[in-house]
Amino acid sequence: MTDRGAHVLDLGHLAMDMDHSGPTEIHGEGWRPETGLFNTFMKFNFEYMYPNGVRLHGKSDGPRGIKFEGDEGWIFIHIHGGNLDAEPKSLLREKFSPDEVQLGRSPGHHRDFLDAVRSRGVPMAPAHAGHRTASLCHLTNIALLTGRPVRWDPEKEEILDDPEASRLLARPMRAPWRL
């Protein structure tokens, strides 16, 4: 989940202008092997509910990317290569005016980071956005592990009314390490 999530969910949050917040509910179900080398969820289905009514749904099968659905069609961004697909195809020929919402386009993670360092500017994916994306991935794993929905306060960054799930937010540290 964390690999697929880290390279896809950040685009959803960018599009929703949620880089400083997050969902209030996380639902998930999945399958992971009982034996063998890996114990990570290999198959999963999840859904996030946001305070503004948006629902973000993800699953392990199908092409890797993100699909934005609207009243007049959809656009799919393939994560590897950045190719676009749409229905109707005419959506790919749309021209945007400067006052319309645009997500921007990165010259690539490494170049974008180096350009930000050189200019003392902010990269397209700033640290707080990475933190929120990582939080989504961990919260999804917690919902998968517990087998129940997770209620989340994105302002306080706390799981609500579920001490067992809350304990999964951090691991006990080994001595002599402590915070």
Protein Blocks (a to p, Z undefined) as FASTA:
>chain_A
ZZmmmmmmmmmmmmnopmlgccfbdcddddddfbdjbfcdfbdcdddddfkopacdddfe
dceddddddfkbccdddfbhoiacdddfklmmpccdfkbccebjaebjklmmmmmmmnop
acfbdfklmmmmmmmmmmmmmmmmnopacdddfklopaehilklmmmmpccdddfbdZZ
